[in-house]
Every structure is written in C-alpha cells, then in structure tokens.
Amino acid sequence: MPNDELSEAEFHRYARHLILDEVGEGGQAKLRAARVLVVGAGGLGSPALLYLAAAGIGTLGIVDDDRVDLTNLQRQVVHTTDTLGWAKVDSAARTIEAINPHVRVIRHKQRLDEANAGGLLAGYDLVLDGSDNFATRYVLADACFAYKKPMVWASLLRFEGQLSVFKPWTGGPCYRCLFAEAPPPGLIPRCEEAGILGAVAGVMGTLQAVEALKEILGLGDSLSGRLVLYDALSGEFRSFKAAKDPACRLCRPNG
C-alpha cells in the first residue's frame, strides 16, 4: 500500500472518500498511485474519465485518434462546445485539469491496434474499454489477456447497455469466452446508424468507473464472471453468471 501522506488540499478534496471505512487514507493513496488507461474518449470514456479524475486516480491515460464533432456532445460529456474540432485527448485533458489538477493525464493521440497495444498497456494497472468498434475491442481484449491487465468493459446500443470485468487469470472468463468472434460487418449497427439515448452512455460509463475503483481498492464483489444488462426503457438491471468457455481459443489451457 502506498505510504505517501495526503496533502491538506487532498484531505479536503477527498473528504467524502476518507470517511468511508472501506476507503480511508490508505485507499485514497491507492487511487493516487493507480494508473488507468481509458481506450476511447467517447460516450463511455467521457463519464468514466470524469469520475475517475474526481476520485483522484493519479494517472489517466487516454487513447483516441478522433476529433470532437458537434454530434458527439449529446453524450460525450467530457467535451464542450468550445472544444469542437479539438483532438479528443486534448479536449478531455482540459476538462480533467479543470476538475482535478492533481491528476496526471497522458495523451495517446492514436488508434489502438495490434502493433501498439502492448506498448500502450505496459504502463498501466487497469484498462477501461470505451471503444466504439469491434476491431479495436478484440485487439484490446486479447492484449489485456496477454499482459494480465484487468479490463472493465461496457457496450451500448439504443436504450441498452452491457457491462462486465475480464481478468481470466483469476478464474473468470475472458472476453472471447462470451463473444468468441466479432459479428459479421453490418449485423450490429453502429451508434450513428441505430442511435443512442445519451444518458444511457452516462449510466454505463459511470458504472465502468465504479467497477474500476472497486478493482483498485479491492472492494465488494468483482464483476468478473458476471454479465450485467441494463434496459433503460424498463428501468431494469439483470445480472447473469458468465462462465469460462473450455474451448475458448484465447484462454483455454494450452490454448
């Protein structure tokens, strides 16, 4: 556990964390020492980044090669009207600085792919998947397995969301145990084709931040081995057990 004492400013900033017996000074020091990589500063990454920054995560890495567009602002709340046209990593970094200047932001102005995934993950303890395409998601999932980085995953479509945590080296499934291969192109429409209720992205991205904080602090029950589904129209959450696939080509023994 980190031994660095919190400053007076940090005591005031994180006062509502510090009075939680489950967090306290030791837990807040863990958050400050943590290094979290967020892949995608879009609908999921935006709320996740806001709450991770507010919580006091010491280092936040952001991977994104896109620029802020007016259509993003309906759900990508880390960006603002006056950052239209900015690189998303720069726009997000400015907002994080305004929320919490104690957070170090590392900007990875690039798209994650097979060539750079290992280098990007190397300096981080945990990864949030806020990607918006299957190609990136599968590369990320495979890299997180290879480098043993817990991956907090969520996905969105219209009025629904899905959420889980993958760390198969602890006994739970990997991403490919649940979704062995990417669906054929065009089978599942993208956000710009099917639409998304903006606040649903806020719900799921915030839940990703919650699960990341739980993993860092060692609190509660991990979502590893469970899949959570959220239906905004019915207002219901459903949780299902998610088992390892003994035939998984990624994480099966001697696979």
C-alpha positions in Angstrom: 0.0 0.0 0.0 1.4 3.5 -0.8 2.8 5.3 2.2 2.7 8.8 0.8 0.7 11.1 3.0 -2.1 13.1 1.6 -1.7 16.8 1.4 -4.1 19.2 3.2 -5.8 20.0 -0.1 -6.3 16.3 -0.8 -7.8 15.8 2.6 -10.4 18.4 1.8 -11.0 17.3 -1.8 -11.5 13.6 -0.9 -13.2 14.1 2.4 -16.2 12.1 1.5 -14.0 9.2 0.5 -11.9 9.4 3.6 -14.9 9.0 6.0 -15.7 5.7 4.3 -14.1 3.0 6.4 -13.7 0.9 3.2 -11.6 3.7 1.6 -9.9 5.9 4.2 -6.5 7.4 3.7 -4.9 4.1 2.6 -7.5 3.6 -0.1 -7.2 7.2 -1.3 -3.4 6.7 -1.5 -4.0 3.6 -3.6 -6.2 5.7 -6.0 -3.5 8.3 -6.3 -0.9 5.6 -7.1 -3.1 3.9 -9.7 -2.5 4.2 -13.4 -5.7 3.6 -15.5 -5.9 3.5 -19.3 -9.1 4.6 -21.0 -9.5 3.5 -24.6 -11.8 5.9 -26.3 -12.9 9.4 -25.1 -16.4 9.0 -26.4 -19.8 8.1 -24.9 -18.4 5.6 -22.4 -15.0 7.0 -21.8 -16.3 10.5 -21.1 -18.3 9.8 -17.9 -15.7 7.3 -16.8 -12.9 9.8 -17.2 -14.9 12.5 -15.2 -15.5 10.2 -12.2 -12.0 8.6 -12.2 -10.5 12.1 -12.2 -12.8 13.3 -9.5 -12.0 10.2 -7.4 -8.3 11.0 -7.5 -6.8 8.4 -9.9 -3.2 9.5 -10.1 -2.5 8.8 -13.7 -5.1 8.6 -16.5 -4.1 7.6 -20.0 -6.4 8.4 -22.9 -6.3 6.6 -26.2 -8.2 8.3 -29.1 -7.3 9.5 -32.5 -10.6 11.3 -33.2 -11.6 15.0 -33.0 -14.6 16.5 -31.3 -17.7 16.8 -33.5 -21.0 18.5 -32.8 -22.8 15.2 -32.9 -20.6 14.0 -30.0 -21.9 16.5 -27.5 -25.2 14.8 -26.9 -23.5 12.1 -24.9 -19.7 12.7 -24.7 -19.8 14.9 -21.7 -16.0 15.3 -21.2 -16.1 17.6 -24.3 -17.7 21.0 -24.7 -18.9 23.3 -27.4 -15.7 25.4 -27.3 -13.5 22.4 -28.0 -15.2 21.5 -31.2 -12.6 20.4 -33.7 -10.0 19.7 -31.0 -8.4 16.3 -30.7 -10.5 14.4 -28.2 -7.5 13.6 -26.0 -6.7 17.3 -25.7 -10.3 18.2 -25.0 -10.7 15.5 -22.4 -7.4 16.6 -20.8 -8.5 20.2 -20.4 -11.8 19.1 -18.7 -9.9 16.7 -16.4 -7.5 19.5 -15.4 -10.4 21.7 -14.6 -12.0 19.0 -12.4 -8.8 17.8 -10.6 -5.4 19.3 -11.2 -3.8 16.6 -9.1 -4.4 14.1 -11.9 -1.7 13.4 -14.5 -3.1 12.9 -18.0 -1.2 11.0 -20.6 -2.5 11.7 -24.1 -2.2 8.9 -26.6 -3.3 10.5 -29.8 -3.6 7.3 -31.8 -5.9 4.4 -32.5 -5.1 1.2 -30.6 -4.1 -1.7 -32.9 -2.1 -4.9 -32.8 1.1 -3.0 -33.4 0.9 -0.6 -30.5 -1.4 -2.4 -28.0 1.4 -3.9 -25.9 3.3 -0.7 -25.6 0.1 1.3 -24.6 -0.9 -1.2 -21.9 2.6 -1.7 -20.4 2.5 1.4 -18.1 -1.0 0.9 -16.7 -2.6 -1.2 -13.9 -6.1 -1.5 -15.4 -7.9 -0.7 -18.6 -11.4 0.6 -19.4 -12.8 -0.3 -22.8 -14.6 2.7 -24.2 -14.1 1.7 -27.8 -16.8 2.0 -30.4 -15.8 -0.7 -32.9 -15.3 -4.5 -32.7 -11.8 -4.4 -34.3 -10.4 -2.3 -31.5 -12.3 -4.1 -28.8 -11.0 -7.6 -29.8 -7.4 -6.3 -30.1 -7.7 -4.7 -26.7 -9.3 -7.8 -25.1 -6.5 -10.0 -26.5 -3.8 -7.6 -25.3 -5.3 -7.4 -21.8 -5.3 -11.2 -21.6 -1.7 -11.4 -22.8 -0.4 -8.7 -20.4 -2.7 -9.6 -17.5 -4.4 -6.2 -17.3 -8.0 -6.2 -15.9 -10.4 -4.9 -18.5 -13.6 -3.1 -17.5 -15.8 -3.4 -20.5 -19.2 -1.9 -21.5 -21.1 -1.6 -24.7 -24.1 0.4 -25.8 -26.9 0.2 -28.3 -30.0 2.5 -28.4 -31.6 2.2 -24.9 -29.4 -0.7 -23.6 -26.0 -1.4 -22.1 -23.8 -4.3 -21.1 -21.1 -4.4 -18.5 -18.5 -6.8 -17.2 -14.9 -7.2 -15.9 -12.4 -9.5 -17.5 -9.4 -10.9 -15.7 -9.3 -14.6 -16.7 -6.1 -15.4 -14.9 -8.1 -15.3 -11.7 -10.5 -18.0 -12.8 -13.2 -16.0 -14.7 -13.9 -15.8 -18.4 -12.1 -13.7 -20.9 -14.0 -11.5 -23.4 -13.7 -14.2 -26.1 -15.3 -16.8 -23.8 -18.5 -14.7 -24.1 -18.1 -13.3 -27.6 -15.7 -15.7 -29.4 -15.5 -13.7 -32.7 -16.6 -10.3 -34.0 -20.0 -10.4 -35.7 -20.1 -10.1 -39.5 -19.9 -6.4 -40.7 -23.3 -4.8 -40.7 -25.0 -7.3 -38.4 -24.9 -4.9 -35.4 -25.4 -1.3 -36.3 -23.0 1.4 -35.1 -24.2 4.3 -32.9 -24.5 6.6 -35.9 -26.8 4.1 -37.6 -29.0 2.9 -34.7 -28.8 5.9 -32.3 -28.2 6.0 -28.6 -30.0 7.8 -25.8 -27.2 9.9 -24.5 -27.8 9.4 -20.8 -27.5 5.6 -21.2 -23.9 6.2 -22.1 -23.6 8.1 -18.9 -25.0 5.2 -16.9 -22.7 2.6 -18.3 -19.6 4.8 -18.4 -20.2 5.7 -14.7 -20.6 2.0 -13.8 -17.3 1.3 -15.5 -15.7 3.9 -13.3 -17.3 2.3 -10.2 -16.0 -1.1 -11.2 -12.5 0.3 -11.8 -12.5 1.9 -8.4 -13.6 -1.4 -6.8 -10.8 -3.3 -8.5 -8.2 -0.8 -7.4 -9.4 -0.6 -3.8 -10.3 -4.3 -3.6 -13.9 -3.6 -2.6 -17.0 -5.7 -2.9 -17.6 -8.3 -5.5 -15.9 -8.1 -8.8 -18.0 -8.4 -11.9 -15.5 -10.9 -13.3 -17.7 -13.9 -14.1 -20.9 -11.9 -14.4 -22.6 -10.0 -17.2 -24.8 -7.1 -16.3 -27.5 -5.9 -18.8 -29.3 -2.6 -18.5 -32.5 -1.7 -20.2 -33.3 1.9 -19.9 -36.9 1.6 -21.2 -37.9 -0.9 -18.5 -35.5 0.6 -15.9 -34.2 -2.9 -15.1 -30.8 -4.3 -14.5 -30.2 -8.0 -14.9 -27.1 -10.0 -13.9 -26.1 -13.3 -15.3 -23.3 -15.7 -14.5 -20.7 -15.8 -17.2 -18.6 -19.0 -17.3 -15.2 -19.7 -18.9 -15.5 -21.4 -22.3 -13.4 -24.6 -22.1 -13.0 -24.4 -25.9 -12.0 -20.7 -25.9 -9.2 -20.2 -28.3 -7.7 -17.4 -26.2 -7.7 -18.5 -22.6 -8.2 -22.3 -22.6 -5.3 -24.2 -21.0 -2.6 -24.7 -23.5 -4.7 -22.6 -25.9 
